[in-house]
Amino acid sequence: MIRFNNVNKTYSNGHQALTNVNFEISKGEMVFLTGHSGAGKTTLLKLIMCMERPTRGQVFLHHKNLEKLSSRHIPYLRRRIGVIFQNPLLLPDRTVFENVALPLQVSGYTYTEIQRRTRAALEKVGLSAKEKLYPLALSSGEQQRINIARAVVNKPEILLADEPTGNLDPSLSLDIMHLFEAFHQVGVTVLIATHDLAMIARLNHPILRLKDGCLLEDQT
């Protein structure tokens, strides 16, 4: 599903973000990506989304070398990937329903399909009753759930999350992780970047460990 083959990433300022990174994540697997701030976690996720390109090495998705993917095909690739960031970035002047429905509108889905998929996504995250509210009326944990609903409304094959629980207390963080596990259990491939070692120690999933851009250990 996701494979890195001797991947290196050096930015224009000379910073070496990743060095000879090799790993493979199978379809339907849930994996944690850990490391100190600046270890290269976000860069690694950006390479999967084609927001960055490797300096050397290859990134494969579904056995396809992303280096050979043309710019016009990148939007189609991204529709297969749901992305969750630490800060939900919800539109404050749109309702919960409208925020979740936005990716479907951009993709040109019909009104009926937008209604069906959006309500299904809200039900998955347990917030069907809040679809008419605005983001500022929600708690931080609820806002992150809406963020997740928006990421999965397109029914992606892969979920990438960059510190999705960084602003939440331990109890809410565990709830969010259990939500990711629910998607993993129905076959979605999940990769979560986090520095919360105490939390992931409670969950039985493989771990990729980065230190100064190098992969120390590919699995526990």
For each residue, the residues with C-beta under 8 A, 3 or more apart:
1: 24 25 26 27 28 29 61 62 157 158 189
2: 24 25 48 59 60 61 158 189 191
3: 23 24 25 59 60
4: 7 21 22 23 24 44 47 57 58 59 60
5: 22 57 58 59 60
6: 20 21 22 56 57 58
7: 4 18 20 21 22 47 54 56 57 58 59
8: 16 18 19 20 21 54 55 56 57
9: 16 17 18 40 43 47 52 54 55 213
10: 14 15 16 17 55
11: 14 15 17
12:
13:
14: 10 11
15: 10 11
16: 8 9 10 19 213
17: 9 10 11 40 43 213
18: 7 8 9 21 40 43 44 47 54 213 214
19: 8 16 212 213 214
20: 6 7 8 57 214
21: 4 6 7 8 18 40 44 57 210 213 214 215
22: 4 5 6 7 215 218
23: 3 4 208 215 218
24: 1 2 3 4
25: 1 2 3 29 31 189 191
26: 1 29 189
27: 1 157 187 189
28: 1 184 187 188 189
29: 1 25 26 184 189 190 206
30: 180 181 184 189 190 191 192 205 206
31: 25 190 191 192 205 206 207 208
32: 192 193 194 200 203 205 206 207 208
33: 41 44 45 191 192 193 194 207 208 210
34: 41 193 194 195 197 200 207 208 209 210
35: 39 40 41 195 209 210 211
36: 39 195 211
37: 195
38:
39: 35 36 210 211 212 213
40: 9 17 18 21 35 43 44 210 212 213
41: 33 34 35 44 45 162 193 210
42: 45 46 162 193
43: 9 17 18 40 46 47 52
44: 4 18 21 33 40 41 47 48 193 210
45: 33 41 42 48 49 83 160 162 191 193
46: 42 43 49 51 52
47: 4 7 9 18 43 44 50 51 52 53 54 59 66
48: 2 44 45 59 61 66 81 158 160 191
49: 45 46 77 78 81 83 160
50: 47 53 66 69 74 77 78
51: 46 47
52: 9 43 46 47
53: 47 50 66 67
54: 7 8 9 18 47 57 58 59 67
55: 8 9 10
56: 6 7 8
57: 4 5 6 7 8 20 21 54
58: 4 5 6 7 54 65 66 67
59: 2 3 4 5 7 47 48 54 65 66 67
60: 2 3 4 5 63 64 65 66
61: 1 2 48 64 66 77 158
62: 1
63: 60
64: 60 61 68 69
65: 58 59 60 68 69
66: 47 48 50 53 58 59 60 61 69 77
67: 53 54 58 59
68: 64 65
69: 50 64 65 66 73 74 77
70: 73 74
71: 74
72: 75
73: 69 70 76 77
74: 50 69 70 71 77 78
75: 72 78 79
76: 73 79 80
77: 49 50 61 66 69 73 74 80 81
78: 49 50 74 75 81
79: 75 76 107 154 156
80: 76 77 156 157 158
81: 48 49 77 78 156 157 158 159 160
82: 151 152 154 156 158 159 160
83: 45 49 151 159 160 161 162
84: 144 147 148 151 159 160 161 162 164
85: 88 89 147 161 162 163 164
86: 162 163 164 166 167
87: 167
88: 85 135 143 144 146 147
89: 85 147
90: 94 99 135 143 146 147 150
91: 94 98 99 102 135
92: 134 135 136
93: 134
94: 90 91 98 99 102 134 135
95: 98 99 131 132 133 134
96: 99 100 122 127 130 131 132 133 134 135 138 146
97: 100 101 118 119 122 131 132
98: 91 94 95 101 102
99: 90 91 94 95 96 102 135 146 150
100: 96 97 118 121 122 131 146 149 150 153
101: 97 98 104 105 114 117 118 153
102: 91 94 98 99 105 106 150
103: 106 107 150 153 154
104: 101 107 109 113 114 117 118 153 154
105: 101 102 108 109 114
106: 102 103
107: 79 103 104 154
108: 105
109: 104 105 113 114 117
110: 113 114
111: 114 115
112: 115 116
113: 104 109 110 116 117
114: 101 104 105 109 110 111 117 118
115: 111 112 118 119
116: 112 113 119 120
117: 101 104 109 113 114 120 121 153 154 155
118: 97 100 101 104 114 115 121 122 131 149 153
119: 97 115 116 122 123 128 131
120: 116 117 123 124
121: 100 117 118 124 125 149 150 152 153
122: 96 97 100 118 119 125 127 128 130 131 146 149
123: 119 120 126 128
124: 120 121 149 152 182 183
125: 121 122 145 146 148 149 179
126: 123 145
127: 96 122 130 131 142 145 146 149
128: 119 122 123 131
129:
130: 96 122 127 133 137 138 142
131: 95 96 97 100 118 119 122 127 128
132: 95 96 97
133: 95 96 130 137 138
134: 92 93 94 95 96 137
135: 88 90 91 92 94 96 99 138 143 146
136: 92
137: 130 133 134
138: 96 130 133 135 142 143 146
139: 142 143
140: 143 144 167 168 172
141: 144 145 168 172 175 176
142: 127 130 138 139 145 146
143: 88 90 135 138 139 140 146 147
144: 84 88 140 141 147 148 164 165 167 168 172 176
145: 125 126 127 141 142 148 149 176 179
146: 88 90 96 99 100 122 125 127 135 138 142 143 149 150
147: 84 85 88 89 90 143 144 150 151 164
148: 84 125 144 145 151 152 164 176 179 180
149: 100 118 121 122 124 125 127 145 146 152 153
150: 90 99 100 102 103 121 146 147 153
151: 82 83 84 147 148 156 159
152: 82 121 124 148 149 155 156 159 183 188
153: 100 101 103 104 117 118 121 149 150
154: 79 82 103 104 107 117
155: 117 152
156: 79 80 81 82 151 152 159 188
157: 1 27 80 81 188 189
158: 1 2 48 61 80 81 82 188 189 190 191
159: 81 82 83 84 151 152 156 180 183 188 189 190 191
160: 45 48 49 81 82 83 84 191 192 193
161: 83 84 85 164 180 190 191 192 193 194
162: 41 42 45 83 84 85 86 193
163: 85 86 166 193 194 195
164: 84 85 86 144 147 148 161 176 180 192 194
165: 144 168 172 173 176 177 194 196 199
166: 86 163 194 196
167: 86 87 140 144
168: 140 141 144 165 172 173 176
169: 172 173
170: 173 174 198 199
171: 174 175
172: 140 141 144 165 168 169 175 176
173: 165 168 169 170 176 177 196 199
174: 170 171 177 178 199 202
175: 141 171 172 178 179
176: 141 144 145 148 164 165 168 172 173 179 180
177: 165 173 174 180 181 192 199 200 203
178: 174 175 181 182
179: 125 145 148 175 176 182 183
180: 30 148 159 161 164 176 177 183 184 190 192
181: 30 177 178 184 185 203
182: 124 178 179 185 186
183: 124 152 159 179 180 186 188 190
184: 28 29 30 180 181 187 188 189 190
185: 181 182
186: 182 183
187: 27 28 184
188: 28 152 156 157 158 159 183 184
189: 1 2 25 26 27 28 29 30 157 158 159 184
190: 29 30 31 158 159 161 180 183 184
191: 2 25 30 31 33 45 48 158 159 160 161
192: 30 31 32 33 160 161 164 177 180
193: 32 33 34 41 42 44 45 160 161 162 163
194: 32 33 34 161 163 164 165 166 199 200
195: 34 35 36 37 163
196: 165 166 173 199 200
197: 34 200 201
198: 170 201 202
199: 165 170 173 174 177 194 196 202 203
200: 32 34 177 194 196 197 203 205 207
201: 197 198
202: 174 198 199
203: 32 177 181 199 200
204:
205: 30 31 32 200
206: 29 30 31 32 218 219 220
207: 31 32 33 34 200 217 219 220
208: 23 31 32 33 34 215 217 218 219
209: 34 35 215 216 217
210: 21 33 34 35 39 40 41 44 213 214 215 216
211: 35 36 39 214 216
212: 19 39 40
213: 9 16 17 18 19 21 39 40 210
214: 18 19 20 21 210 211
215: 21 22 23 208 209 210 218
216: 209 210 211
217: 207 208 209 220
218: 22 23 206 208 215
219: 206 207 208
220: 206 207 217
